[in-house]
Structures are given as structure tokens and as C-alpha cells.
Amino acid sequence: MTFDITMQGISIGALEIRFYSLMILSGIGAGIFIAQREARRYGEEPDHVVNLAVIGALFAIVGARIYHVLDRNEWPYYSSHPAEIIKVWNGGIGIFGGLAGAIFGLVLYLWWVNRSRSEHHGPPRMRVLRWLDIGAPAFLVGQAVGRWGNFFNQELFGPPTDLPWGIPIDEVHRPIAYLSETHFHPLFLYESILSAIGVAVILYVGRRFATRLIVGDILLLYFIWYGAERFGLEFLRDGNWKVGAIPTAQIVGIVFVGLSVALLAWRHTRKHTTVLPRDDSQPKGLSHSAERRRRRRSESQSNG
């Protein structure tokens, strides 16, 4: 039995384990961990998280692959080699397509569970926006970890750089115009770091302002953060899918940011908008500081 380890993975006889696949699975695992913690904080059943992760991941992979294959830079190759379309393990996914697929999978699962639940009897119905709020930081942590798969597949790198963290790219994946000594911007690393920071920010906001948030706000914060993140990073990306002279990801990113900011402002400035009733919308298990503030307000109202 032969054993071989390369940049792409490990081969043990006929068995091949791709590092790209391992990083994707690790990202899903990290997302499950975060989502289960958030589900408990919101007073939801964490057992649903694994089911949602499996279904969401399947649809996310399909959506991400479709987005990549339809890229006008990639379609000429895949249209001539259709058998390559299903080989996701060789790399090539689009996060925006994956996000659309994951949301579709979540909505489909909630619809299936809610079919047997009544509005007035038995377990409460699972709310889509509530579970998207739970899933938002999980999506982002999955992206932060999963992006390292691009490192092992030698993809998602930027232009040449002399910065100390520049990375070499092997001859198969390196643009033909560059020498082997050339180092490139590690775009996968930039996105991974920014996504990890975004997870911390979203989790902090969700706890610090728990009594002031409306269901769906956390999802909008995710759209704002990741939309801005991708908009900025696309300036360093070569050969990206463009509409005219503008990268498609920048168009999608700015739409995400613009619509989400406008919707947040609209929701929180409407004359009659208040935080939804705590029994159906507010996360249970508030932070200690938020709980103390709530008790003080209740006591002052009762004493007055």
C-alpha cells in the first residue's frame, strides 16, 4: 500500500483525502458549533442545527458550484468539459451562490418541520428570520475556515507582492507570465481573517444590543459585513467575473450593503416600530448586563 502527501491532500493506496474537502467540512463543523450556541441563547432547539447544516450544506454546494460554473470566464471550459462540473473537490465555488443555496435549504427545512406544527397547539412554529439570525454568524465562521481550502488548491490569490506574507504558487496554477520566485497576495487569507473578525463583531452586537434588535437584524449585519468585505477584496482579484468593467461580486456586494443599511434604518426609524415581543422574538438567555438593565427598567416602572 502506497502513502503519499501533497499540497492537495493525502493518498493511501486508492483512497485520496483532499485538504480542500477537509477544510470545507471543518468550516461546516465550526458553523454547527456557533449555531448551536446561538440557538440555545435564542431559546430554540439546538438539535435542529445539525439537520439544517446538512441540508443547507448540500444546497450551498450546489448553489456555489452553479455560480462558479456560470462565471463567463469559466463557462467556456465547463461547457466543453461537462463531466468536470460535478468535481467540486477540485475547487471552484462562488460564495454568493452558496449563500443563496444555504438560505433555500434552511427555508425548505423549516417548511417541512412546520407542516406538522399548529400556530396554537404543540411546539411553536420555527420562524425563518429567527433561524437566519442564528445562522448568520455560523455562515461567516464557515467561510472563515472553509476559505483555507483555497490555499491547498492554490487558488484565490491576488497580484504579485513583495510583502512578507505573500505566497508562492506552483507552476500549474501560476499565471504563465510570472516566474517561480514570484509571490502573490493571499486573498483567501484576507477573506478568512476579515470573516473571523466579522463573526466576533456580529456575536458582540447580538449580545450587547440584545434588547434593541429586531428579528432579522443579525442577518442584515451579516449582509453588510460580507458585502463590504467582498467589495474591497475584489480590487485585488484578477480574472474575476465582470459585468462590463465591474466585477460581479462588487455589484452584488454593494447591493447587499446598500439594501441592508436602508432596511435596517427603515425598520428602526418607523414611528411605531418596537422590538418584537420577547416571548416570540427576543433571544432568551440575555447577557448578564442586558438582564440587569431589563430588571432595573422593570423595577423603576413598577415603583413609579
N, C-alpha and C positions, 0 to 999 in steps of 0.2 A: 504494500500500500504506500503510495507516494504522499508526501506532505509538502505543500508549497505556500508561501505567504508573499503577497504582492501588495502594491498600493491599493488595488481594487478589492482584495479580500483574501480568504484562506481556502485552499483546496486540499481536501483529504480524500484521496482516491477520486471517485466520481462525484463526491459531494463538494459543492462550492458554496461558500458563505460570503456574501458580498457585504463589505462595510457600509455601502450606501443603504442597503436594506436594514442593517442593524441600527443605523442612525435614525432612520425613519421610525422603526419600532421603538427605539429609545425615546424619541420625541412623543410618540403616542403614549408611552408609559408615563412620561413626565406630565403630560396633559391630564391623564387619568388621575394622577396623584393630586394635582391642583384642583381639578373639577370636583373630586370627592370632598375635599376640604371645604370648597365653596358651597357645595350642595348642603353639607351639614350646617354651615353658617346661615344659609337661607332657610333652614328648616325643611329641606327636601330629602327625598330618599336617595342616598348615595349609591344604592345598588343599581340604579338605572344608569349610572355613569359608564360602566363597562359596556353595557349594551349599546348606549349611544356612541361610545368610542369606536366600537367595532363597525357598526353600521355607518357612522359618519366617516370613518377612515376609508371604507370601501368606496363610498360615493366621492370622497375627496380625491382619492387616487384617480378615479375615472375622470372627474372634472378637471383635475390638474393635468392629466395626460392629454385630454382633448384640447385644452387651452394651449399646451405646448405644440401639439401636432398641427394645429390650425395656424400657428405662427407663420406668417408669409415667408419667413426665412427658412423655416423647417419643412413646410408643406411640400415643396418640390422633391425633397428626399423621401419623405414618408409616402407620398403618392406613387413613387416609383418602387418603394420597398414596403408594401403594406404589412408584411409579416413583422416588421420592426416596431410597429405601433404598440403592440402589447408588451414589449420588452422594457417595462418600466425600470427594471433593475439596472439597466444601462444608463440611467439618468434621463433628465429631461422632463420636468414638470413645471407647471405655472401656478404660483400660489393663489392668484385671484380665482382661477378655475377650481382649485382645491377648496377654497373658502366657499364658493358657491355650492360645490358638491357636498361639503360638510353640513352646511345650513339646510340643504334639501334633505339630507339623511336625517337630521335632527327633527325637522318638521314631519317627515314621514313616520318616524318612530313615535313621536308624541300623538300623532293622529291615530296610529294603531292602538296605543295604550288607552287613549281617551274614548275609543269606541265603546268600551265596556264600563265607562265611568259616568255616573249621573252628576248633574250640576248640584243636586240637593241630597243625594244619598251615597254612602260609601266613601272611599278615598277621594280627595279633591282632584279635579282635573289638572293635568300638567300644562302650564302656560308656556307658550313658545318664547315670548320675550324674556320671561324669568329664566328659562333654561339657557337662552342665548347669553344672558348676563353671566350665568355660571360658566358657560363655555368660553367666553371671550378671553380671559387670561389663559385658559387651557390651550386655545388655538395658538396664542402667541408664544407660549413656552414650547409647544410642539414645533413651531417654526424655528425658534432659537436653537433647539437641539438638532432638529432634522436637517438644518442647513449645513451641518458638518458633513453630511453625506456628499455634498458638492465638492468638498475638499478631497475626499478619497476618489471621486470620479474625475478629478482635475477639470472642474467646470465652475462657472460663475466667478470668473476673475476679471479684473479691470485692466486698464492700460499699464504699460511699464512704469516702474517706480524704483527709486533708489532708497526708499525708506527702509529702515532695518527690519520691518515686519513683512516686506514683500516676499512672495513665494515663487519658487521655480515651477515651471510647467513642463511636463515631458513632451517629447517631440511629436507624439501622436495628437496631442490636444493643443499644442502651442501654435499660434499663428505663424505661418511659414516665413514671414518677413523677419522674425526675431531669432537671435542666437540662443544657444542653450544657457548662456550665462545671464540672460535677461530674467529679471524678477517682475512680478505683477501684483497689482493691488488685490488683496484677498477680499473680494466683495462678500463672499459667504460669511467671512468673519465679521465684517462690519454689520451685516444684517443680523447675525447671531447676537452680537453684543447689544445692538440697539433694541432688538426684540426682548432680550433679557431685562434691559432697563425698563422697557415698556410694561413688562409683567409686574415689576416692582411698583411702578407708578400706579397702574390700574388697581392692584391689590391695596395699595395705601389709600387711594381715593375712595375705594369701595368701603373701607373701614372708617376712615377719618370723617367722611361726609355721609355715613350710612343713613342718618335721619333726614337728609335733604335730597337724596337721589330718588328719581322716578324709575320705575322698571323700564329697562331698555337703555338707560344712560350709560351703563358699563359697556354695552355693545357699541354704542356711538363713540365712546372714548377709544375703543379698540380700532374702529374705522379711522378715526382722526390720527391716531398714533401710527398705525401701519401705512395709511395712505401717505402721510408726510415722510415716513421712513423710505418708502419705495420711490417717491418723487425725487428725494435727494440723491439716493444711490444710483438712479438711472443715469445721472450725469457722468458716472464713471464706467458705464457699461457699454461695451462695443457690440455691434451686430445684433442689437435688440430689435424687437418687432416695432415698427413705426407706422404711424398714420401721417403721411406726408413727411415732414422732418421731425415730428414729435413722437417720442417713444410711447407706445400704447400704455405701458404701465404708469407713465406720468399722467396721462389723461385720466386713467381710472383712479389713480391716487388723488389727484386734485378734485375729482368729482366726489370721492369718498370724504375728503376733508371738508369741502365746501358744503355739501348737503348735510353732513353730520353736525357741523358747527351751527348751521342755520336751524336744524331741527332741535338741537339742544337749547339754543337761545329761545326759540319759539315755545318749546314745552315749559321752560322755566319763567317766561315772562307773561304768559297768558293770565288775564285778570283772575280767573277762577282756578288756576292750576295749583294744586297742592300735592303733597306726597300722598300716594295711594294708601288706602287703609292698611295698617300694619299686619292685620291677620291674613291678608292675601298677597301683599306686595312687598312689605318691608322685610329685609333679611332678619331672621331671628338669630339670636346669639350675637348681639351687638358687642362691640369692643367695650371694655370696662369704662373708658372715658365717656363714650357715647351714652352708655346706660346711666352713668351718674348724671349727665346733663339732662337726660329724659326724666329721671326721678326728681331732679331739682325743679324742673318746669312743672311737673305734675303737683308737687308739694306746694309751690308758690300759687298755683291756680286754686288748689283746694283751700289754702289759707286765706286767699283773697276773697 
